[in-house]
Amino acid sequence: MTKNSQTPANHTTHANKGKIISFLTALLAVIASIVLWFFAIDYDSPDYTKTFSNIKVEVTGLAELRQTMGYTLLEEPDLTVDVTIAGKRTDVNQVRSSEITASIDLSTVAAAGENKFEVQITAPDGTTVASQSIREVRLYVDNFISAQYTVKVRNMNYTLAENLYIDTVVCSPATVTVWGPENELAKISGAYVDLEMGELVNSIKVTSTAKLLDINNAEVDNPYIYISNSSVTSSVSVYMEKEVPVRVKLTGGLYSELTADIRCDMETVLLRGTVERMTNIKEYVIEIDETDTQFDSPIKVLITPPNGVVNADEQQYATVLLSIPDIGKREMVISSKAVEFLNLPDGIDAKALADITVELRGLQDILDTLTEDDISVTVDMSVLGELSEGTATVPVTVSISNEDVSGVFVYNKNAYTVQIITK
């Protein structure tokens, strides 16, 4: 049999220690439970708050304001607000600043001028707005109108090849329509474009964006002012000057520059035009109808270049002296009975009242052989309008009717008239 060495006193001591430890353990458990209970109550308390700073205040209802009232903001507000939200700790701590919205609604405006707007805050579900740093703002609204401004070229960045220059720049559209507050539009002085063109060798078109300048020549940067169509195409005309030779050409068909003696006091002429037009111009031609020209007398001719080209020379007129070797002239009287009437209306008779003297020019030996039968004199009655009985002076057409005759012509052929009588 084993002998128990513990005394009754030791056994009692151990028993007391066990009771103390159990009591302390139970007490700590109770305290911990109470602490956790208070913590839990505080953690999920609906009165927990948190502040979010610098929430951007957005503007809404601007489109409706323009459409219904014809108003717009005079100046865009740049506002932020500090917002404090409340709710359960678990809900509040999950909120991000991007989930909080702040806005002012312009659709409630009733009149132009200063208006008061409430800053509306929207918090996420499960939270409420406890406070906000700004509750209302005052903003100015103005009439929303349009104005037309002429587009001008402000700066041109380019280099030019030798002998070229820019003469004109045409903007299309020539004007732009600008919309915005009435007071702000009054500060605008005009619209402009800047052209970046590089090296120019011919005329070009440049598309750029129109911008606005205020009365102080500063660029307008206002979000409430806009151009309805800011794209502008600028047609830049690049011009050149070129000296070209002058040549006289006979157009009557009887003589040429080889058989006639032609003298002109201008050997060259300075012409100016776009590069595209000037490239193919090698000479300037003066055309003279030798059948309708006074020989051996100075002929003054205005230099008239083709469309798009101008005479840049100091001398605007050329003087031509035309001489035909062995040229002769002859006056021939054509009887009034030989005058033929064309397109004579039914029931109308007409006759010439006088003979016609015409002047013929050309090779003398051929002139000497001509007879009245070789000459045709006609009156086209259709160009005289409504005819009535009586006398009138009318133009006649004189020509050489014999196709076998060459080298001669009717001089000043468009200058003949005759008096006729109709009945």
MIZA-351981 format. One record per residue (C-alpha): residue number from 1; residue in three letters; chain; z, y, x. Coordinates in nm, 2 decimals. Layout:
% MIZA-351981
[NUM, 'ala', 'A', [Z, Y, X]];
...
***
This chain:
% MIZA-351981
[1, 'met', 'A', [0.00, 0.00, 0.00]];
[2, 'thr', 'A', [-0.11, 0.35, 0.13]];
[3, 'lys', 'A', [0.16, 0.59, 0.16]];
[4, 'asn', 'A', [0.10, 0.94, 0.00]];
[5, 'ser', 'A', [0.20, 1.20, 0.26]];
[6, 'gln', 'A', [0.16, 1.51, 0.03]];
[7, 'thr', 'A', [0.49, 1.66, -0.09]];
[8, 'pro', 'A', [0.53, 1.79, -0.44]];
[9, 'ala', 'A', [0.54, 2.15, -0.30]];
[10, 'asn', 'A', [0.20, 2.13, -0.13]];
[11, 'his', 'A', [0.04, 1.98, -0.44]];
[12, 'thr', 'A', [0.17, 2.27, -0.64]];
[13, 'thr', 'A', [0.03, 2.53, -0.39]];
[14, 'his', 'A', [-0.32, 2.38, -0.40]];
[15, 'ala', 'A', [-0.32, 2.38, -0.78]];
[16, 'asn', 'A', [-0.23, 2.75, -0.79]];
[17, 'lys', 'A', [-0.51, 2.84, -0.55]];
[18, 'gly', 'A', [-0.76, 2.66, -0.77]];
[19, 'lys', 'A', [-0.65, 2.84, -1.07]];
[20, 'ile', 'A', [-0.68, 3.18, -0.89]];
[21, 'ile', 'A', [-1.03, 3.10, -0.77]];
[22, 'ser', 'A', [-1.14, 2.99, -1.11]];
[23, 'phe', 'A', [-1.00, 3.30, -1.26]];
[24, 'leu', 'A', [-1.17, 3.53, -1.00]];
[25, 'thr', 'A', [-1.50, 3.34, -1.05]];
[26, 'ala', 'A', [-1.48, 3.39, -1.43]];
[27, 'leu', 'A', [-1.39, 3.75, -1.38]];
[28, 'leu', 'A', [-1.68, 3.82, -1.15]];
[29, 'ala', 'A', [-1.92, 3.65, -1.40]];
[30, 'val', 'A', [-1.79, 3.87, -1.68]];
[31, 'ile', 'A', [-1.83, 4.19, -1.47]];
[32, 'ala', 'A', [-2.18, 4.08, -1.36]];
[33, 'ser', 'A', [-2.27, 4.02, -1.72]];
[34, 'ile', 'A', [-2.15, 4.36, -1.82]];
[35, 'val', 'A', [-2.34, 4.53, -1.54]];
[36, 'leu', 'A', [-2.66, 4.34, -1.62]];
[37, 'trp', 'A', [-2.61, 4.43, -1.99]];
[38, 'phe', 'A', [-2.58, 4.80, -1.91]];
[39, 'phe', 'A', [-2.87, 4.79, -1.66]];
[40, 'ala', 'A', [-3.09, 4.61, -1.92]];
[41, 'ile', 'A', [-3.00, 4.87, -2.18]];
[42, 'asp', 'A', [-3.07, 5.15, -1.94]];
[43, 'tyr', 'A', [-3.40, 4.99, -1.82]];
[44, 'asp', 'A', [-3.55, 4.96, -2.16]];
[45, 'ser', 'A', [-3.40, 5.28, -2.29]];
[46, 'pro', 'A', [-3.65, 5.48, -2.51]];
[47, 'asp', 'A', [-3.53, 5.80, -2.35]];
[48, 'tyr', 'A', [-3.67, 5.73, -2.00]];
[49, 'thr', 'A', [-3.89, 6.02, -1.88]];
[50, 'lys', 'A', [-4.14, 6.08, -1.60]];
[51, 'thr', 'A', [-4.34, 6.39, -1.51]];
[52, 'phe', 'A', [-4.71, 6.39, -1.41]];
[53, 'ser', 'A', [-4.84, 6.70, -1.23]];
[54, 'asn', 'A', [-5.18, 6.88, -1.22]];
[55, 'ile', 'A', [-5.34, 6.72, -1.53]];
[56, 'lys', 'A', [-5.69, 6.88, -1.57]];
[57, 'val', 'A', [-5.73, 7.07, -1.89]];
[58, 'glu', 'A', [-6.07, 6.98, -2.04]];
[59, 'val', 'A', [-6.27, 7.21, -2.27]];
[60, 'thr', 'A', [-6.41, 7.05, -2.59]];
[61, 'gly', 'A', [-6.61, 7.18, -2.88]];
[62, 'leu', 'A', [-6.84, 7.41, -2.68]];
[63, 'ala', 'A', [-7.16, 7.27, -2.82]];
[64, 'glu', 'A', [-7.03, 7.30, -3.18]];
[65, 'leu', 'A', [-6.92, 7.66, -3.10]];
[66, 'arg', 'A', [-7.27, 7.75, -2.99]];
[67, 'gln', 'A', [-7.44, 7.57, -3.28]];
[68, 'thr', 'A', [-7.22, 7.69, -3.57]];
[69, 'met', 'A', [-7.10, 8.03, -3.45]];
[70, 'gly', 'A', [-7.35, 8.14, -3.18]];
[71, 'tyr', 'A', [-7.06, 8.19, -2.94]];
[72, 'thr', 'A', [-6.98, 8.06, -2.59]];
[73, 'leu', 'A', [-6.70, 8.11, -2.33]];
[74, 'leu', 'A', [-6.71, 8.42, -2.13]];
[75, 'glu', 'A', [-6.56, 8.23, -1.83]];
[76, 'glu', 'A', [-6.48, 7.87, -1.77]];
[77, 'pro', 'A', [-6.10, 7.81, -1.75]];
[78, 'asp', 'A', [-5.98, 7.62, -1.44]];
[79, 'leu', 'A', [-5.64, 7.50, -1.57]];
[80, 'thr', 'A', [-5.40, 7.22, -1.49]];
[81, 'val', 'A', [-5.08, 7.13, -1.67]];
[82, 'asp', 'A', [-4.77, 6.93, -1.58]];
[83, 'val', 'A', [-4.68, 6.68, -1.85]];
[84, 'thr', 'A', [-4.35, 6.49, -1.90]];
[85, 'ile', 'A', [-4.37, 6.17, -2.11]];
[86, 'ala', 'A', [-4.09, 5.96, -2.25]];
[87, 'gly', 'A', [-4.06, 5.60, -2.35]];
[88, 'lys', 'A', [-3.92, 5.27, -2.23]];
[89, 'arg', 'A', [-3.89, 5.24, -1.86]];
[90, 'thr', 'A', [-4.13, 4.95, -1.86]];
[91, 'asp', 'A', [-4.39, 5.14, -2.06]];
[92, 'val', 'A', [-4.35, 5.47, -1.87]];
[93, 'asn', 'A', [-4.37, 5.31, -1.53]];
[94, 'gln', 'A', [-4.71, 5.16, -1.62]];
[95, 'val', 'A', [-4.87, 5.49, -1.70]];
[96, 'arg', 'A', [-5.12, 5.64, -1.46]];
[97, 'ser', 'A', [-5.20, 6.02, -1.46]];
[98, 'ser', 'A', [-5.56, 5.94, -1.54]];
[99, 'glu', 'A', [-5.45, 5.80, -1.88]];
[100, 'ile', 'A', [-5.30, 6.13, -1.98]];
[101, 'thr', 'A', [-5.55, 6.38, -2.13]];
[102, 'ala', 'A', [-5.51, 6.75, -2.18]];
[103, 'ser', 'A', [-5.77, 6.95, -2.37]];
[104, 'ile', 'A', [-5.84, 7.27, -2.57]];
[105, 'asp', 'A', [-6.07, 7.26, -2.87]];
[106, 'leu', 'A', [-6.31, 7.56, -2.91]];
[107, 'ser', 'A', [-6.45, 7.45, -3.24]];
[108, 'thr', 'A', [-6.17, 7.64, -3.42]];
[109, 'val', 'A', [-6.29, 7.99, -3.31]];
[110, 'ala', 'A', [-6.36, 8.23, -3.59]];
[111, 'ala', 'A', [-6.46, 8.55, -3.41]];
[112, 'ala', 'A', [-6.58, 8.67, -3.08]];
[113, 'gly', 'A', [-6.32, 8.82, -2.84]];
[114, 'glu', 'A', [-5.99, 8.69, -2.72]];
[115, 'asn', 'A', [-5.88, 8.37, -2.89]];
[116, 'lys', 'A', [-5.56, 8.16, -2.86]];
[117, 'phe', 'A', [-5.60, 7.79, -2.80]];
[118, 'glu', 'A', [-5.33, 7.51, -2.81]];
[119, 'val', 'A', [-5.33, 7.28, -2.51]];
[120, 'gln', 'A', [-5.33, 6.93, -2.67]];
[121, 'ile', 'A', [-5.18, 6.64, -2.47]];
[122, 'thr', 'A', [-5.26, 6.28, -2.54]];
[123, 'ala', 'A', [-5.02, 6.01, -2.39]];
[124, 'pro', 'A', [-5.08, 5.64, -2.38]];
[125, 'asp', 'A', [-4.96, 5.41, -2.66]];
[126, 'gly', 'A', [-4.58, 5.34, -2.64]];
[127, 'thr', 'A', [-4.50, 5.68, -2.49]];
[128, 'thr', 'A', [-4.46, 6.03, -2.62]];
[129, 'val', 'A', [-4.50, 6.38, -2.48]];
[130, 'ala', 'A', [-4.16, 6.52, -2.40]];
[131, 'ser', 'A', [-4.27, 6.85, -2.25]];
[132, 'gln', 'A', [-4.57, 7.03, -2.10]];
[133, 'ser', 'A', [-4.58, 7.33, -1.86]];
[134, 'ile', 'A', [-4.86, 7.51, -2.06]];
[135, 'arg', 'A', [-4.86, 7.50, -2.44]];
[136, 'glu', 'A', [-5.14, 7.76, -2.51]];
[137, 'val', 'A', [-5.40, 7.97, -2.33]];
[138, 'arg', 'A', [-5.60, 8.27, -2.42]];
[139, 'leu', 'A', [-5.97, 8.27, -2.36]];
[140, 'tyr', 'A', [-6.26, 8.51, -2.44]];
[141, 'val', 'A', [-6.56, 8.40, -2.63]];
[142, 'asp', 'A', [-6.88, 8.60, -2.66]];
[143, 'asn', 'A', [-7.21, 8.60, -2.84]];
[144, 'phe', 'A', [-7.44, 8.33, -2.71]];
[145, 'ile', 'A', [-7.78, 8.49, -2.66]];
[146, 'ser', 'A', [-8.11, 8.45, -2.46]];
[147, 'ala', 'A', [-8.30, 8.69, -2.24]];
[148, 'gln', 'A', [-8.63, 8.69, -2.05]];
[149, 'tyr', 'A', [-8.65, 8.77, -1.68]];
[150, 'thr', 'A', [-8.96, 8.81, -1.46]];
[151, 'val', 'A', [-8.97, 8.57, -1.18]];
[152, 'lys', 'A', [-9.01, 8.73, -0.84]];
[153, 'val', 'A', [-9.05, 8.59, -0.49]];
[154, 'arg', 'A', [-8.76, 8.68, -0.27]];
[155, 'asn', 'A', [-8.82, 8.49, 0.05]];
[156, 'met', 'A', [-9.12, 8.31, 0.19]];
[157, 'asn', 'A', [-9.09, 8.09, 0.50]];
[158, 'tyr', 'A', [-9.43, 8.01, 0.65]];
[159, 'thr', 'A', [-9.66, 8.04, 0.95]];
[160, 'leu', 'A', [-10.02, 8.14, 0.93]];
[161, 'ala', 'A', [-10.33, 8.04, 1.13]];
[162, 'glu', 'A', [-10.51, 8.32, 1.31]];
[163, 'asn', 'A', [-10.72, 8.56, 1.09]];
[164, 'leu', 'A', [-10.54, 8.45, 0.77]];
[165, 'tyr', 'A', [-10.30, 8.64, 0.55]];
[166, 'ile', 'A', [-10.13, 8.60, 0.22]];
[167, 'asp', 'A', [-10.27, 8.84, -0.04]];
[168, 'thr', 'A', [-10.12, 8.73, -0.37]];
[169, 'val', 'A', [-9.85, 8.50, -0.51]];
[170, 'val', 'A', [-9.86, 8.42, -0.88]];
[171, 'cys', 'A', [-9.56, 8.25, -1.04]];
[172, 'ser', 'A', [-9.60, 8.02, -1.34]];
[173, 'pro', 'A', [-9.42, 8.07, -1.57]];
[174, 'ala', 'A', [-9.41, 8.44, -1.50]];
[175, 'thr', 'A', [-9.08, 8.47, -1.68]];
[176, 'val', 'A', [-8.79, 8.24, -1.75]];
[177, 'thr', 'A', [-8.55, 8.22, -2.05]];
[178, 'val', 'A', [-8.18, 8.25, -1.97]];
[179, 'trp', 'A', [-7.90, 8.16, -2.21]];
[180, 'gly', 'A', [-7.54, 8.26, -2.19]];
[181, 'pro', 'A', [-7.27, 8.51, -2.30]];
[182, 'glu', 'A', [-7.40, 8.85, -2.39]];
[183, 'asn', 'A', [-7.17, 9.04, -2.15]];
[184, 'glu', 'A', [-7.26, 8.81, -1.86]];
[185, 'leu', 'A', [-7.64, 8.83, -1.92]];
[186, 'ala', 'A', [-7.61, 9.21, -1.89]];
[187, 'lys', 'A', [-7.50, 9.16, -1.53]];
[188, 'ile', 'A', [-7.82, 8.98, -1.43]];
[189, 'ser', 'A', [-8.08, 9.18, -1.25]];
[190, 'gly', 'A', [-8.36, 8.92, -1.24]];
[191, 'ala', 'A', [-8.48, 8.58, -1.15]];
[192, 'tyr', 'A', [-8.63, 8.48, -0.81]];
[193, 'val', 'A', [-8.76, 8.19, -0.61]];
[194, 'asp', 'A', [-8.76, 8.11, -0.24]];
[195, 'leu', 'A', [-9.07, 7.95, -0.10]];
[196, 'glu', 'A', [-9.07, 7.70, 0.19]];
[197, 'met', 'A', [-9.43, 7.65, 0.29]];
[198, 'gly', 'A', [-9.46, 7.56, 0.65]];
[199, 'glu', 'A', [-9.79, 7.62, 0.83]];
[200, 'leu', 'A', [-10.06, 7.76, 0.60]];
[201, 'val', 'A', [-10.43, 7.69, 0.65]];
[202, 'asn', 'A', [-10.54, 7.74, 0.29]];
[203, 'ser', 'A', [-10.42, 7.83, -0.05]];
[204, 'ile', 'A', [-10.14, 7.61, -0.19]];
[205, 'lys', 'A', [-9.91, 7.57, -0.49]];
[206, 'val', 'A', [-9.53, 7.54, -0.43]];
[207, 'thr', 'A', [-9.28, 7.41, -0.69]];
[208, 'ser', 'A', [-8.93, 7.55, -0.66]];
[209, 'thr', 'A', [-8.62, 7.62, -0.87]];
[210, 'ala', 'A', [-8.57, 7.97, -1.01]];
[211, 'lys', 'A', [-8.23, 8.13, -0.95]];
[212, 'leu', 'A', [-8.06, 8.44, -1.08]];
[213, 'leu', 'A', [-7.94, 8.75, -0.91]];
[214, 'asp', 'A', [-7.68, 8.99, -1.04]];
[215, 'ile', 'A', [-7.68, 9.37, -1.01]];
[216, 'asn', 'A', [-7.53, 9.34, -0.67]];
[217, 'asn', 'A', [-7.81, 9.11, -0.55]];
[218, 'ala', 'A', [-7.56, 8.82, -0.53]];
[219, 'glu', 'A', [-7.66, 8.48, -0.66]];
[220, 'val', 'A', [-7.53, 8.41, -1.01]];
[221, 'asp', 'A', [-7.30, 8.10, -1.02]];
[222, 'asn', 'A', [-7.17, 8.07, -1.37]];
[223, 'pro', 'A', [-7.16, 7.74, -1.55]];
[224, 'tyr', 'A', [-7.20, 7.91, -1.89]];
[225, 'ile', 'A', [-7.53, 8.07, -1.79]];
[226, 'tyr', 'A', [-7.83, 7.85, -1.76]];
[227, 'ile', 'A', [-8.21, 7.87, -1.74]];
[228, 'ser', 'A', [-8.39, 7.67, -2.00]];
[229, 'asn', 'A', [-8.67, 7.57, -1.76]];
[230, 'ser', 'A', [-8.60, 7.66, -1.40]];
[231, 'ser', 'A', [-8.90, 7.48, -1.24]];
[232, 'val', 'A', [-9.15, 7.74, -1.12]];
[233, 'thr', 'A', [-9.49, 7.68, -0.96]];
[234, 'ser', 'A', [-9.60, 7.95, -0.73]];
[235, 'ser', 'A', [-9.97, 7.98, -0.65]];
[236, 'val', 'A', [-10.00, 8.12, -0.30]];
[237, 'ser', 'A', [-10.35, 8.26, -0.22]];
[238, 'val', 'A', [-10.44, 8.26, 0.15]];
[239, 'tyr', 'A', [-10.72, 8.50, 0.24]];
[240, 'met', 'A', [-10.94, 8.54, 0.53]];
[241, 'glu', 'A', [-11.19, 8.81, 0.65]];
[242, 'lys', 'A', [-11.52, 8.72, 0.80]];
[243, 'glu', 'A', [-11.82, 8.92, 0.92]];
[244, 'val', 'A', [-12.15, 8.76, 0.80]];
[245, 'pro', 'A', [-12.51, 8.85, 0.85]];
[246, 'val', 'A', [-12.71, 9.04, 0.58]];
[247, 'arg', 'A', [-13.05, 8.90, 0.48]];
[248, 'val', 'A', [-13.30, 9.05, 0.23]];
[249, 'lys', 'A', [-13.48, 8.80, 0.01]];
[250, 'leu', 'A', [-13.79, 8.88, -0.20]];
[251, 'thr', 'A', [-13.77, 8.72, -0.55]];
[252, 'gly', 'A', [-14.10, 8.83, -0.72]];
[253, 'gly', 'A', [-14.29, 8.53, -0.59]];
[254, 'leu', 'A', [-14.58, 8.73, -0.44]];
[255, 'tyr', 'A', [-14.46, 8.80, -0.09]];
[256, 'ser', 'A', [-14.20, 8.66, 0.15]];
[257, 'glu', 'A', [-13.99, 8.79, 0.43]];
[258, 'leu', 'A', [-14.26, 8.67, 0.67]];
[259, 'thr', 'A', [-14.54, 8.87, 0.51]];
[260, 'ala', 'A', [-14.34, 9.18, 0.42]];
[261, 'asp', 'A', [-14.20, 9.45, 0.65]];
[262, 'ile', 'A', [-13.83, 9.46, 0.55]];
[263, 'arg', 'A', [-13.57, 9.69, 0.71]];
[264, 'cys', 'A', [-13.20, 9.71, 0.62]];
[265, 'asp', 'A', [-12.94, 9.95, 0.76]];
[266, 'met', 'A', [-12.67, 9.68, 0.74]];
[267, 'glu', 'A', [-12.70, 9.39, 0.98]];
[268, 'thr', 'A', [-12.36, 9.24, 0.89]];
[269, 'val', 'A', [-12.10, 9.29, 0.62]];
[270, 'leu', 'A', [-11.72, 9.22, 0.63]];
[271, 'leu', 'A', [-11.62, 9.00, 0.34]];
[272, 'arg', 'A', [-11.28, 8.91, 0.22]];
[273, 'gly', 'A', [-11.17, 8.61, 0.00]];
[274, 'thr', 'A', [-10.97, 8.30, -0.03]];
[275, 'val', 'A', [-11.01, 8.05, 0.25]];
[276, 'glu', 'A', [-11.16, 7.81, 0.00]];
[277, 'arg', 'A', [-11.43, 8.05, -0.11]];
[278, 'met', 'A', [-11.50, 8.20, 0.23]];
[279, 'thr', 'A', [-11.55, 7.87, 0.41]];
[280, 'asn', 'A', [-11.90, 7.81, 0.28]];
[281, 'ile', 'A', [-12.03, 8.17, 0.30]];
[282, 'lys', 'A', [-12.26, 8.19, 0.59]];
[283, 'glu', 'A', [-12.46, 8.51, 0.50]];
[284, 'tyr', 'A', [-12.49, 8.78, 0.24]];
[285, 'val', 'A', [-12.82, 8.79, 0.06]];
[286, 'ile', 'A', [-12.97, 9.10, -0.10]];
[287, 'glu', 'A', [-13.23, 9.00, -0.36]];
[288, 'ile', 'A', [-13.52, 9.24, -0.43]];
[289, 'asp', 'A', [-13.80, 9.18, -0.68]];
[290, 'glu', 'A', [-14.10, 9.32, -0.49]];
[291, 'thr', 'A', [-14.30, 9.33, -0.82]];
[292, 'asp', 'A', [-14.06, 9.59, -0.96]];
[293, 'thr', 'A', [-13.99, 9.80, -0.65]];
[294, 'gln', 'A', [-14.11, 10.12, -0.51]];
[295, 'phe', 'A', [-14.27, 10.04, -0.17]];
[296, 'asp', 'A', [-14.22, 10.27, 0.13]];
[297, 'ser', 'A', [-13.92, 10.44, -0.04]];
[298, 'pro', 'A', [-13.55, 10.37, 0.04]];
[299, 'ile', 'A', [-13.38, 10.13, -0.20]];
[300, 'lys', 'A', [-13.01, 10.17, -0.23]];
[301, 'val', 'A', [-12.83, 9.84, -0.31]];
[302, 'leu', 'A', [-12.46, 9.79, -0.39]];
[303, 'ile', 'A', [-12.30, 9.51, -0.20]];
[304, 'thr', 'A', [-12.17, 9.27, -0.47]];
[305, 'pro', 'A', [-12.03, 8.95, -0.32]];
[306, 'pro', 'A', [-11.97, 8.64, -0.54]];
[307, 'asn', 'A', [-11.67, 8.61, -0.77]];
[308, 'gly', 'A', [-11.34, 8.59, -0.58]];
[309, 'val', 'A', [-11.49, 8.77, -0.27]];
[310, 'val', 'A', [-11.49, 9.14, -0.21]];
[311, 'asn', 'A', [-11.66, 9.37, 0.03]];
[312, 'ala', 'A', [-11.41, 9.47, 0.29]];
[313, 'asp', 'A', [-11.66, 9.68, 0.49]];
[314, 'glu', 'A', [-11.64, 10.06, 0.49]];
[315, 'gln', 'A', [-12.00, 10.07, 0.39]];
[316, 'gln', 'A', [-12.04, 9.97, 0.02]];
[317, 'tyr', 'A', [-12.42, 10.02, -0.01]];
[318, 'ala', 'A', [-12.70, 9.89, 0.19]];
[319, 'thr', 'A', [-13.03, 10.08, 0.22]];
[320, 'val', 'A', [-13.35, 9.87, 0.23]];
[321, 'leu', 'A', [-13.70, 9.99, 0.31]];
[322, 'leu', 'A', [-13.97, 9.76, 0.19]];
[323, 'ser', 'A', [-14.33, 9.78, 0.31]];
[324, 'ile', 'A', [-14.62, 9.54, 0.23]];
[325, 'pro', 'A', [-14.91, 9.55, 0.48]];
[326, 'asp', 'A', [-15.25, 9.61, 0.31]];
[327, 'ile', 'A', [-15.09, 9.68, -0.02]];
[328, 'gly', 'A', [-15.30, 9.87, -0.27]];
[329, 'lys', 'A', [-15.25, 10.01, -0.62]];
[330, 'arg', 'A', [-15.47, 10.07, -0.92]];
[331, 'glu', 'A', [-15.43, 10.24, -1.25]];
[332, 'met', 'A', [-15.60, 10.07, -1.55]];
[333, 'val', 'A', [-15.63, 10.20, -1.91]];
[334, 'ile', 'A', [-15.57, 9.93, -2.17]];
[335, 'ser', 'A', [-15.72, 10.02, -2.51]];
[336, 'ser', 'A', [-15.49, 10.04, -2.81]];
[337, 'lys', 'A', [-15.71, 9.78, -2.98]];
[338, 'ala', 'A', [-15.61, 9.53, -2.71]];
[339, 'val', 'A', [-15.24, 9.55, -2.80]];
[340, 'glu', 'A', [-15.14, 9.22, -2.95]];
[341, 'phe', 'A', [-14.85, 9.20, -3.21]];
[342, 'leu', 'A', [-14.64, 8.89, -3.21]];
[343, 'asn', 'A', [-14.41, 8.76, -3.48]];
[344, 'leu', 'A', [-14.54, 9.01, -3.74]];
[345, 'pro', 'A', [-14.37, 8.96, -4.08]];
[346, 'asp', 'A', [-14.58, 8.87, -4.37]];
[347, 'gly', 'A', [-14.71, 9.17, -4.56]];
[348, 'ile', 'A', [-14.67, 9.40, -4.27]];
[349, 'asp', 'A', [-14.97, 9.55, -4.07]];
[350, 'ala', 'A', [-14.92, 9.73, -3.74]];
[351, 'lys', 'A', [-15.15, 9.89, -3.48]];
[352, 'ala', 'A', [-15.10, 10.09, -3.16]];
[353, 'leu', 'A', [-15.18, 10.46, -3.18]];
[354, 'ala', 'A', [-15.27, 10.53, -2.82]];
[355, 'asp', 'A', [-15.41, 10.36, -2.51]];
[356, 'ile', 'A', [-15.17, 10.24, -2.24]];
[357, 'thr', 'A', [-15.21, 10.32, -1.87]];
[358, 'val', 'A', [-15.06, 10.05, -1.65]];
[359, 'glu', 'A', [-15.02, 10.05, -1.27]];
[360, 'leu', 'A', [-15.12, 9.74, -1.08]];
[361, 'arg', 'A', [-15.04, 9.66, -0.71]];
[362, 'gly', 'A', [-15.14, 9.40, -0.46]];
[363, 'leu', 'A', [-15.42, 9.31, -0.23]];
[364, 'gln', 'A', [-15.68, 9.57, -0.27]];
[365, 'asp', 'A', [-15.99, 9.34, -0.28]];
[366, 'ile', 'A', [-15.84, 9.15, -0.57]];
[367, 'leu', 'A', [-15.73, 9.47, -0.75]];
[368, 'asp', 'A', [-16.09, 9.59, -0.74]];
[369, 'thr', 'A', [-16.21, 9.28, -0.93]];
[370, 'leu', 'A', [-15.97, 9.30, -1.22]];
[371, 'thr', 'A', [-16.09, 9.40, -1.58]];
[372, 'glu', 'A', [-15.91, 9.48, -1.90]];
[373, 'asp', 'A', [-15.96, 9.12, -2.01]];
[374, 'asp', 'A', [-15.73, 9.01, -1.72]];
[375, 'ile', 'A', [-15.44, 9.21, -1.86]];
[376, 'ser', 'A', [-15.23, 9.12, -2.16]];
[377, 'val', 'A', [-15.03, 9.38, -2.36]];
[378, 'thr', 'A', [-14.80, 9.24, -2.63]];
[379, 'val', 'A', [-14.53, 9.37, -2.88]];
[380, 'asp', 'A', [-14.27, 9.12, -3.00]];
[381, 'met', 'A', [-14.20, 9.24, -3.35]];
[382, 'ser', 'A', [-13.90, 9.00, -3.40]];
[383, 'val', 'A', [-13.68, 9.20, -3.16]];
[384, 'leu', 'A', [-13.73, 9.53, -3.36]];
[385, 'gly', 'A', [-13.51, 9.43, -3.65]];
[386, 'glu', 'A', [-13.59, 9.52, -4.01]];
[387, 'leu', 'A', [-13.93, 9.70, -4.03]];
[388, 'ser', 'A', [-14.03, 9.98, -4.26]];
[389, 'glu', 'A', [-14.34, 10.18, -4.31]];
[390, 'gly', 'A', [-14.39, 10.46, -4.06]];
[391, 'thr', 'A', [-14.43, 10.52, -3.69]];
[392, 'ala', 'A', [-14.21, 10.41, -3.40]];
[393, 'thr', 'A', [-14.21, 10.39, -3.02]];
[394, 'val', 'A', [-14.16, 10.03, -2.91]];
[395, 'pro', 'A', [-14.15, 9.84, -2.58]];
[396, 'val', 'A', [-14.45, 9.64, -2.47]];
[397, 'thr', 'A', [-14.48, 9.35, -2.23]];
[398, 'val', 'A', [-14.77, 9.39, -1.97]];
[399, 'ser', 'A', [-14.87, 9.09, -1.76]];
[400, 'ile', 'A', [-15.17, 8.95, -1.58]];
[401, 'ser', 'A', [-15.31, 8.69, -1.82]];
[402, 'asn', 'A', [-15.57, 8.54, -1.59]];
[403, 'glu', 'A', [-15.40, 8.24, -1.42]];
[404, 'asp', 'A', [-15.66, 8.24, -1.14]];
[405, 'val', 'A', [-15.56, 8.59, -1.02]];
[406, 'ser', 'A', [-15.29, 8.59, -0.74]];
[407, 'gly', 'A', [-15.16, 8.84, -0.50]];
[408, 'val', 'A', [-15.14, 9.13, -0.75]];
[409, 'phe', 'A', [-14.87, 9.23, -1.00]];
[410, 'val', 'A', [-14.79, 9.48, -1.27]];
[411, 'tyr', 'A', [-14.57, 9.75, -1.12]];
[412, 'asn', 'A', [-14.26, 9.85, -1.31]];
[413, 'lys', 'A', [-14.35, 9.61, -1.58]];
[414, 'asn', 'A', [-14.05, 9.67, -1.79]];
[415, 'ala', 'A', [-14.10, 10.04, -1.83]];
[416, 'tyr', 'A', [-14.40, 10.05, -2.07]];
[417, 'thr', 'A', [-14.39, 10.16, -2.44]];
[418, 'val', 'A', [-14.64, 10.24, -2.71]];
[419, 'gln', 'A', [-14.63, 10.42, -3.04]];
[420, 'ile', 'A', [-14.72, 10.21, -3.33]];
[421, 'ile', 'A', [-14.76, 10.25, -3.70]];
[422, 'thr', 'A', [-14.66, 9.99, -3.96]];
[423, 'lys', 'A', [-14.76, 9.97, -4.33]];
***
